[in-house]
Amino acid sequence: MMRIGMLTSGGDCQSLNATMRGVAKALYRMFDNIEIIGFEDGYKGLIYTDYRIMRPEEFSGILTKGGTILGTSRQPFKLMRTPDANGLDKVEAMKHTYKKLKLECLVVLGGNGSQKTANLLREEGLNVVSLPKTIDNDLWGTDMTFGFESAMNVATNAIDCIHTTAASHGRVFIVEVMGHKVGWLTLYAGIAGGADIILLPEIPYDLDIVIEALKTRTKNGKKFSIIAVAEGAISKENAALSKKELKEKKKSGVVYPSVAYEIGAMITERTGQEVRVTVPGHMQRGGDPCPFDRVLSTRLGAEAALLIKNKEYGNMVAVQNNDIVKMPLSEVAGKLKTVDPQCSIVKEAKMIGISFGDE
C-alpha cells in the first residue's frame, strides 16, 4: 500500500479543490493500491497528527467548488523552528507524523511561505512535491499560479461595477486590490477593468503626479476617475524610509484603515473632489474557480502525480511558456516574482494613458 499525504496551507483560493482533484484522480489511475491521507488545516494537521483517510469519491464533484475541503491555516515559516506554547518542536513533530503514517510523499498546495516550509521538510529528508497556489501570482519559477485568474476576475468585476456609479456621480473611486508585496493582481485587474491610475508596491507613487493625472482627466472633460490600488502601494517618500522610520511615522500621524483611505483623504484635501473607497477584500479569494483555473489546476495536479510515480521528489510543479515543468524547491523557496517597473505590460499600459503615479 502506497500512502500519499496531502495538505493545503496558507490563504485559501478558488482552485485548491480542483488541484487536489487533479492529483488524486491521476494517482488513482496510476496506482492500484494507493491511499491518500488528508491533513486538516494545513501544516497544523501535520504537526498535531490531525488527518483523515480520503475516499476516492471525496475528490468527485469538487472541480467547480471554491475553498478547500481539507481546510487551511497560516503557519508562519519564520516560526517553524520556534516551539509551540507547550514546547513542541514543530519540525520534529511533522517528521514524526510523516514517518508514523509511513508516507511515500507529502503533496503541499501553497504559496510562498508554504513553499519555504515544503523545502525545509525536503532538507529534513522527507519526500515532497508542491503545487503553486496564490492569488498574488508571486511565486518564482512559474508563469502562473492557480487562483490568480479567478481572483483577477473578481477584482475586475469590482472595478467594472464601480464604473457605472462613478460615472453617475462624477467622483473619484479607489478600488483596493489584494497584494501586500507584489502587484500582479492589481496590475491585471486594473488594466482589465479600465482603471485610469494603477498604484503598485513595486512602483512607489508621487502624490503630485497622481493628482496631476486626475486634473488632466477633468480638463479633458472626464467627470470621474478610477484608481486601482494594491494593499501594499507606497509613496516615494515612504519608500525612502527604513522600516523603523516608517513605523515611527505611522505612529505619529493619522491612522487610516488602509492605504486606499489614506490616498483618498489626501486627494480630497488637495483637490476638493469627492472620493469613495471600495475594498473587495476576501471576496477576491472566494467563489468558484474560473474555467482557466480549472484547466490549469487539472494539468498541475496530473503532473504532480507523475512526479510521484517517477519518484522525482523535491520539486514544485510549475508553468513555463504554457508547458508544465518541474522546478527544484531549493530554487523556488524564498523567492518572490515581483512586477518589474520596466516590463512590457507596464510600458504598454502607460502607452494607452494609464498612470502609475511615477512619471
C-alpha positions as a printed Julia matrix, in Angstrom:
359×3 Matrix{Float64}:
   0.0    0.0     0.0
   1.43   3.35   -1.07
   0.38   6.25    1.15
   0.46   9.87   -0.03
  -0.1   12.81    2.3
  -1.82  15.98    1.1
  -2.41  19.4     2.65
  -3.47  22.92    1.69
  -1.65  25.7     3.5
  -1.85  29.49    3.86
  -4.6   31.67    2.45
  -7.3   29.84    0.53
  -8.22  30.41   -3.11
 -10.8   29.22   -5.58
  -8.81  26.36   -7.14
  -7.46  24.33   -4.25
 -10.13  21.65   -4.57
  -9.7   21.47   -8.33
  -5.96  20.93   -7.92
  -6.34  18.25   -5.25
  -8.83  16.54   -7.55
  -6.28  16.56  -10.38
  -3.61  14.98   -8.16
  -5.96  12.36   -6.72
  -7.64  11.28   -9.95
  -4.27  10.82  -11.65
  -2.84   8.9    -8.7
  -5.82   6.55   -8.52
  -5.34   5.74  -12.21
  -1.57   5.29  -11.91
  -1.59   3.01   -8.86
  -3.84   0.08   -7.97
  -3.04   0.15   -4.28
  -2.83   3.71   -3.01
  -4.19   5.63   -0.05
  -4.38   9.42    0.22
  -4.09  10.94    3.69
  -5.58  14.42    4.0
  -4.22  16.67    6.75
  -6.7   19.08    8.29
  -5.94  22.81    8.28
  -2.61  22.7     6.5
   0.69  22.18    8.29
  -1.22  22.37   11.57
  -2.7   18.96   10.81
   0.74  17.54   10.03
   2.17  18.99   13.25
  -0.59  17.71   15.52
  -1.42  14.48   13.62
  -4.9   15.65   12.63
  -5.75  13.74    9.47
  -8.26  11.56    7.71
  -8.04   8.83    5.11
  -9.6   10.27    1.95
 -12.09   8.27   -0.08
 -11.92   8.44   -3.9
 -15.47   9.8    -4.04
 -14.39  12.84   -1.98
 -12.49  14.07   -5.0
 -15.55  13.94   -7.24
 -17.75  17.0    -7.71
 -15.17  19.46   -6.39
 -13.74  20.75   -9.67
 -16.06  23.76   -9.51
 -16.07  24.18   -5.74
 -14.08  27.04   -4.19
 -12.19  26.91   -0.89
 -10.62  23.68    0.34
 -12.28  20.52    1.62
  -9.27  19.95    3.88
  -9.3   23.39    5.49
  -6.24  25.6     5.79
  -4.33  27.75    8.26
  -1.32  30.02    8.34
   1.78  28.6     9.99
   4.44  31.31    9.5
   7.7   29.9     8.19
   9.73  32.15   10.49
   8.11  30.42   13.48
   8.55  26.85   12.27
  11.73  26.42   14.3
  10.11  28.02   17.36
   8.47  25.53   19.77
   4.73  25.93   20.32
   3.13  27.02   23.62
   3.65  23.52   25.03
   7.27  23.31   23.95
   6.58  21.08   20.94
   9.24  21.11   18.22
   7.03  21.64   15.15
   9.56  20.41   12.59
  10.27  17.22   14.51
   6.52  16.73   15.01
   5.88  16.95   11.25
   8.67  14.47   10.56
   7.26  12.14   13.23
   3.76  12.25   11.71
   5.14  11.61    8.22
   7.11   8.58    9.38
   4.38   7.29   11.69
   1.92   7.19    8.78
   4.6    5.65    6.52
   4.05   8.21    3.78
   5.79   7.83    0.46
   5.4   11.53   -0.31
   3.78  14.72    1.01
   1.9   16.89   -1.5
   1.78  20.56   -0.49
  -0.53  23.11   -2.1
   0.55  26.58   -1.01
   2.07  29.97   -1.62
   5.43  31.5    -0.77
   5.58  30.65    2.94
   4.2   27.17    2.34
   6.84  26.51   -0.31
   9.57  27.53    2.13
   8.26  25.06    4.69
   7.98  22.38    1.99
  11.63  22.98    1.14
  12.53  22.81    4.83
  10.89  19.38    5.07
  12.77  18.33    1.94
  16.01  19.38    3.62
  14.97  17.29    6.61
  14.8   14.21    4.39
  11.1   13.97    3.52
   9.8   13.29    0.01
   7.84  16.4    -1.03
   6.06  17.55   -4.17
   4.45  21.0    -4.15
   1.99  22.98   -6.24
   1.9   26.78   -6.75
  -1.15  28.29   -5.04
  -1.64  32.04   -4.61
  -3.94  34.76   -5.91
  -0.87  37.04   -5.95
   0.9   35.12   -8.76
   4.17  35.92   -6.98
   5.85  32.52   -6.85
   9.25  32.45   -8.51
   9.77  29.85  -11.21
   6.22  29.71  -12.57
   4.49  31.97  -15.07
   1.14  31.38  -13.42
  -0.25  30.21  -10.08
  -3.65  28.65   -9.69
  -6.09  31.05   -8.06
  -4.72  34.14   -9.79
  -7.09  34.19  -12.76
 -10.13  33.59  -10.57
  -9.15  36.37   -8.16
  -8.44  38.67  -11.11
 -11.97  38.04  -12.38
 -13.43  39.06   -9.02
 -11.27  42.18   -8.72
 -12.0   43.15  -12.32
 -15.73  42.72  -11.74
 -15.48  45.04   -8.73
 -13.88  47.72  -10.89
 -16.47  47.11  -13.64
 -19.3   47.64  -11.15
 -17.7   50.83   -9.87
 -17.65  52.32  -13.38
 -21.4   52.88  -13.54
 -21.76  54.54  -10.15
 -18.58  56.58  -10.69
 -19.93  57.88  -13.99
 -23.29  58.67  -12.43
 -21.86  60.72   -9.56
 -18.73  62.14  -11.16
 -16.49  61.03   -8.31
 -13.04  59.59   -7.85
 -13.3   55.93   -6.87
 -10.46  53.92   -5.37
 -10.65  50.12   -5.53
  -8.18  48.43   -3.18
  -6.95  45.1    -4.53
  -5.14  42.41   -2.53
  -1.35  42.35   -2.72
   0.92  43.49    0.12
   4.29  42.96   -1.51
   3.51  42.24   -5.14
   1.15  43.99   -7.56
   0.35  41.45  -10.28
  -3.3   41.17   -9.27
  -3.8   44.94   -9.17
  -1.93  45.39  -12.45
  -4.02  42.88  -14.39
  -7.36  43.75  -12.78
  -6.62  47.45  -13.2
  -5.95  47.08  -16.92
  -8.88  44.69  -17.46
 -11.23  46.98  -15.52
 -10.16  50.14  -17.33
  -8.65  51.88  -14.3
  -7.18  55.32  -15.03
  -4.47  55.07  -12.37
  -2.79  51.91  -11.02
  -0.63  52.03   -7.9
   1.65  49.08   -7.12
   4.11  48.17   -4.33
   6.91  47.87   -6.89
   6.38  51.38   -8.32
   6.35  53.98   -5.5
   3.96  56.77   -6.38
   4.28  60.54   -6.18
   1.0   62.06   -4.95
   1.61  65.17   -7.03
   1.71  63.04  -10.17
  -1.45  61.17   -9.15
  -3.28  64.45   -8.6
  -1.99  65.86  -11.88
  -3.36  62.81  -13.69
  -6.77  63.4   -12.08
  -6.72  67.09  -13.03
  -5.79  66.23  -16.61
  -8.81  63.93  -16.87
 -11.04  66.7   -15.54
  -9.62  69.17  -18.07
 -10.31  66.65  -20.81
 -13.96  66.5   -19.84
 -13.81  63.27  -17.87
 -16.19  63.55  -14.92
 -14.89  60.57  -12.96
 -11.69  58.61  -12.36
 -10.96  55.12  -11.1
  -7.79  54.24   -9.22
  -6.78  50.6    -8.65
  -4.57  50.47   -5.55
  -2.67  47.45   -4.24
  -2.76  46.92   -0.48
   0.98  47.42   -0.37
   1.16  50.54   -2.55
   3.65  53.01   -1.12
   4.61  56.63   -1.8
   8.09  57.59   -2.95
   8.5   59.49    0.3
   7.7   56.45    2.45
   9.67  54.08    0.22
  12.82  56.08    1.03
  12.39  55.44    4.78
  13.7   52.47    6.73
  11.16  50.08    8.24
  11.81  51.61   11.66
  11.39  55.17   10.39
   8.2   54.26    8.55
   6.79  52.62   11.66
   7.5   55.72   13.72
   5.97  57.97   11.07
   2.75  55.97   11.08
   2.56  56.16   14.88
   2.76  59.94   14.87
   0.3   60.56   12.03
  -3.37  59.95   11.33
  -4.27  56.26   11.4
  -6.15  55.13    8.27
  -7.88  51.77    7.78
  -5.64  51.13    4.76
  -3.55  52.84    2.1
  -6.6   53.39   -0.13
  -8.28  55.51    2.55
  -5.08  57.47    3.11
  -4.72  58.25   -0.59
  -8.4   59.14   -0.8
  -8.16  61.59    2.1
  -5.14  63.3     0.57
  -6.82  63.61   -2.82
  -9.88  65.24   -1.26
  -7.69  67.58    0.78
  -5.66  68.61   -2.26
  -8.39  68.78   -4.92
 -11.72  69.03   -3.15
 -13.02  66.1    -5.21
 -15.33  63.56   -3.65
 -13.57  60.23   -3.19
 -15.11  56.86   -2.4
 -13.15  53.73   -1.45
 -14.19  50.17   -2.23
 -12.37  47.18   -0.72
 -13.43  43.81   -2.22
 -11.19  42.12    0.38
 -11.6   38.38    0.78
 -14.23  38.27   -1.95
 -11.16  38.0    -4.2
 -10.37  34.61   -2.66
 -13.94  33.35   -2.73
 -16.45  31.9    -5.15
 -15.97  29.27   -7.81
 -12.76  28.84   -9.81
 -12.9   30.28  -13.31
 -12.58  27.91  -16.32
  -8.93  28.87  -16.86
  -8.03  27.88  -13.29
  -9.97  24.63  -13.55
  -7.89  23.65  -16.56
  -4.63  24.83  -15.02
  -5.34  23.03  -11.74
  -6.14  19.79  -13.55
  -2.89  19.98  -15.53
  -0.77  20.82  -12.49
  -2.39  18.1   -10.41
  -1.85  15.42  -13.05
   1.81  16.36  -13.45
   2.3   16.29   -9.67
   1.04  12.7    -9.7
   3.51  11.89  -12.48
   6.39  13.29  -10.39
   5.33  10.97   -7.58
   5.13   7.99   -9.93
   8.64   8.76  -11.21
   9.89   9.46   -7.67
  11.03  12.93   -8.72
  10.64  14.44   -5.27
  11.77  17.82   -4.03
  10.1   19.71   -6.88
   7.33  22.24   -7.38
   5.12  21.79  -10.42
   5.22  25.0   -12.48
   4.04  26.63  -15.69
   6.54  27.99  -18.21
   5.52  29.07  -21.71
   2.26  27.14  -21.25
   4.16  23.89  -20.58
   4.02  22.16  -17.21
   7.51  21.69  -15.82
   9.22  20.85  -12.55
  11.2   23.37  -10.53
  13.51  22.35   -7.66
  12.1   23.56   -4.36
  15.59  24.67   -3.41
  15.44  27.22   -6.24
  11.84  28.33   -5.66
  11.65  28.71   -1.88
  12.02  32.22   -0.53
  11.96  34.0    -3.89
   9.25  36.44   -4.96
   8.26  37.12   -8.54
   7.66  40.86   -8.48
   6.42  43.28  -11.13
   9.37  44.79  -12.98
   8.59  48.52  -13.43
  10.22  48.24  -16.87
   8.34  45.12  -18.01
   6.38  45.22  -21.24
   2.91  45.12  -19.71
   3.6   48.22  -17.61
   5.03  50.02  -20.63
   2.01  49.05  -22.72
  -0.38  50.26  -20.02
   1.42  53.6   -19.97
   1.2   53.8   -23.77
  -2.61  53.92  -23.56
  -2.54  56.59  -20.86
  -2.7   54.67  -17.58
  -0.76  56.47  -14.86
   1.31  54.58  -12.29
   1.97  57.72  -10.29
   5.68  57.68  -11.05
   6.07  59.93  -14.06
